[in-house]
Amino acid sequence: MRISDEDNAEIDRALLQSHQTRRPTVPDIEAILYRPMPVLDHGFIRIVDYMGDDSAVVQAARVSYGRGTRKVSEDSALIRYLLRHQHTTPFEMAEIKLHVKLPIFVARQWIRHRTASVNEYSARYSILDKEFYIPDREYLATQSTSNRQGRGERLDDKRASEVLELLRGDAELVYRHYLQMLGDDAGSSAGIGLARELARMNLSLNFYTQWYWKVNLRNLMHFLKLRADPHAQYEIRVYADNILEIMKKWVPLSYAAFEEYDLKSAHLSATAIGLVRRMIRGEEISFETSGLPKREWDDLRRLLEI
C-alpha cells in the first residue's frame, strides 16, 4: 500500500488535532480515525468522518432526545425489531465518510450503488500515479460455466504466469504511452503535450483511482449485503469485508442485527416456504415436484443442507 505525500501530510495534520464536542462519539472509531487500512496491493480505506451511532438510530425511531435511563438491551431489541420488520428510515440518521483508493474497474462496479455522495480524483486535473492492480495468482480463474459474471476453476501455474505477464506488461506499456502523450506536463521534454483529459483515455481499468464516499447507515447496509456476499467479485468483496469491520466498531448493535437478519439470513419465496412446511410434515420432495426453478431449488437444498 502506498500513501501519497499529500495524503500522509493530511493524515499527520488530522492526527495532531483534537476537538471538544457534545455530540456522541465512538471510542473504537476514534482510535482508527484517519488511519488507512490496506486493501489489495495498493488500495486502502480510511475513515474521514462520521456522524451518529446506535443511539442516533434509536433516537430517530423513538422521536425523542437523549438516552435517558434506557438499557443497552432495550436499544438492541428496538434495533433488531426495526431491521426484522424493514423499518429502515431511522438508520439514515447515522452517516460515515470514507476515503477509498481502489482499482478503476472496482470503482465502476461500486458506483452502481447510487445512494451515496461521491467525489472522485480527477485525471483531467491531476496526473495519475503509476499504480495498477495485479491479482495474486490464486485469484486467477476461468470463466464460470454456470454464472456469466463469475469465476470457475483456478488457472494452472503456466496459464496464470502468462496472464500475470500480460497484465503487468500491458499496464507498463499504457502508462509509458500516457506519460509520452502528456509530455512536458509529466516532466518529459520528448513528449507530445496532449491534454490530460485526453491522455487518460489510454489507461486500463486496473489503474487506481481514489474518492471520498459518504453514505448513511441504511444504504451502507444495502451495499454490504450485496458486496460482502460470497458470490460478489473478490476485488470488491475485500473492500466490503473491511467496511464490515468498521461498521462492527461504529454501530455494534446495528451490526449484530444486520448480521442476524441480513448477512446470515435467507429470503424464501412463498413456494419455498410451502415446500419447507411439506418437508416438516414428512413429505418427500424432489426437484420435479417442487415447482421451483432449478437455481432456486439448488439454493434451497444448500440452505437446508439436504
N, C-alpha and C positions, 0 to 999 in steps of 0.2 A: 504494500500500500504506500503510495506517495502522496504527501500533502504539500501543496504549493507553498512558497514562501509567504504569499499574501494570506492564505488560509491559516498558516501557522501563526503569523503575526496577529490575525484577528482572534484566534483561539487564545493566545497568550494574553492579549488585552482583556478578553472577556473573563478569563480565569482570575485575573488580578482584581476585578471589580466585585463589589458586594453591595447589595441593595436591601434596605429595610422595607418590609411590606406587611400589610394587614391581610392580604389575600392568602388562601390556603396554598401551602407548598408541600411537595412530596420529598422527604429526605433521600430516598433511594434514587430519585431522578436528579436532585440537586448534586448528588455525588458523581454523576456521569454527564452532567450538562456540558455541552460544547465539545466533549471529548469524542474523537472519531472511533467508530467500531469498524474494523476491517471487514470487507466483503469481497469475494472473488480475488483476483490477482492485484488489481489497482483500485478497487472501489471502496467506498465507506458509507456509513450512515452516522450522522451526529445530531443530537437534539439541540436545536437553536433556542426554542422557547416552548412553553406550554401554558395552558390556562385551565384551571379546574382540576378536580379529581373525582373520586367516587362520590364525595359529598355533594358535588355540583349536580350529579345525576339525581341523587335522592332529593335534593332541594327543589329541583325543577319538577320532579314527579309530585312532590307534596305542595308545591307553590307556597313555600314558607321560607323563613330566613333563619339561618343558624342551625347548629346541630342539636342544641338543647341537651337533654339527658338521654337521648336515644342510644341504644346499644348497637355495636357493630353488627351483631346478629340480626337486628331488625333491618338495618340498611341492606345487609346481604340478602335477606328474604325479599325485600322490595325489589332490589335489582334483578334477582332471579325471576320474580313474578313478571317484571317488565319485559325481559327477554323471552320468557316462555310464551307470553301472550302477544309478542311482537309489538309492544308499546314502546317504540324506539325513539320518539322525539326527545325525551329527556337526555338521551345520550349525545344529542347535538350540542349540549351545553358545555362539554369539555372539548378542548382542541389541543393539537400538538403541531409544532412546526419542525420539520426535519430538513437537514442539508444532506443531499444524496448524490454520490458520484457513482455512475453506472454506465454500462455499455449502451450505445445508441439503440441497438435492437431490443434491449430490455426496456429502455425508456419508451419506445414506441408501443410496447405491449402494456406497460404501466399506465400510460396516458389514456388508455381506453377507459379508465376509471375517471369519469368526468366530474366528479363531485368533490374536487379539491381545488385549492388555489396553487398555481404553479408559476414559477419564474425561472426560466432555463438560461444557462450560459449561452451567450450569443457569439457564434462563429462569424457573424457579419461584423462584429465589433472587435473581437479578440482572436488570436491565433491559437488553435487547438494544440495541446501538448502531444508529444509522441508517446501516447499511451493507448494500447489496444488490448482487448481481452483475448487470451489464448487458453482454451479449456484444458484441464487435466485430461490425460488420455483415457482415464476410467469413465469419463462422461461422453466419450465419442461413441455413437451407436448408429445403427442403420435405421431407416425409416420403418416405423411400426406398420405391420400389415393389417392391424385391426383398428388403428387410430390414426387418422390422417394428419393430426397435429402432435404426434407423439413419437417417442423413440422405441426402437426394438432391441435387437441383440447388439451387445457391445462389439466394437470393431476389434479384429485381431491386431497384434502389435505392428505388423507390416503396414496394414492399411491405416492404422492410427498414426504411425510415423509420417506417412505420406500426407495425410490431412493436416497434421501439425506443421509440416514443412510448407504446404501450400498457404495455410492461413498466415503464418509468420512472414513468408516471402511476399505475399500479396500486400499485407499491411505495410511492410517496409517500403515496397515499391510505390504504393499510392501516397505514402507520406512524403517520400522523396520528391515525387511529382508535385505534390501540394506545395512544398517549400519552393520548388522551381517556378511554379506558376506565381507564387506570391512575390518572389524576387527580393527587391530591396526591403520590402515590408517585413520579410523574415530574416533580414541580415545578410542577404546574398546579392552581390552586385551582378551576378551572372544570370539572374532570373528574369522573368517576363514582366512582373509588376501588375499581374491581374488582380482585380478587386477581390477582397476577402470573401464577399458574399457569393462569388462565382467559383473561386478556388476550392471552397469547402465541398462542392458537389462531388469531388473525386474521392473523398474519404469513404471507407467502408463502414458497415454497421457495427463492427466490433470496436470502433474507437470510443473512447469515454467522453461522456458529457456530464454536466452537473446541473442540479436545480435545487431550489427551495420548494418544499412541498408542505402545505398547511392543510390539515384535514380535521374534521370533527370526529369524535369517537364513534358515532353511528356509522359513518362512511368508512372509517378505518376498519371497523369490524367486517364490513362487506368486502373490502379489499383483501383482508387477511383470510376470510373464509374461502375465497377463490384462489389466492396466490400462495397460501401456506398448505394447500391441499396436495396430497402425494401425487396427484395427476398433473399438477402445474409444472411448467417448464422449470428445470433445475435452476437456471440462472436467475429467474425472478423469485423462485421459492426461497433461495438462501437470503435474499433481502427480506422477504416476508417473515422468515424464521427469526431474524434478528429483531424485526419490529415487534414480533410477538413477545420477545424477552423484554423489550422496552415497555410494552403495554402491561406486562405482568408486574413490573416495578411501579408503573404510573398509577394504574387503577386496578389493584389486586382483586377487589370484589367483583368488578365488572368482568375482569379476565376470567375468573373462576366460573361465572355464569355463562360467559361466551364459550368457554371450553365445554361446559356441560350441555348447552342447548344448541350449539352450532358446530364447533370444531370436531367434537367426538360424538355427535348425534347423527341421525339419518332421517331423511324425509321419505315417507312411504306414500304411494298413491292409494286411492280408495280400493282399487283392485288388489294391491299387495296386502293391505290391511285385512281384506276379506280372506285372502289366502292364509295369512298367519292364523286367523281365527279357525279356519278349517283344519290347519295342521294341529292346533291345540286340541281340537276335538278328535284327533287321531286319524284324520283323513289322509290318504296317500296322494301326494300332489306331484305331477310331472310337468315339464315344460309344455307338453301338448295340452294338458288340462288346465294350465294356469291362466291362460288368457292374456299373458304378458308378452311384450316384445322380447326378443332373445337377450338383448343387452340388459334390460331391466330384470329379467329372470336370473341372469348370471349375477347381477349386483345383489339381488335378494338372497341368493344362495350363499354368496360370500359373507353377507351381513349376518345371516343366521347360522353360518358355519354348518351348512347341510350339503 
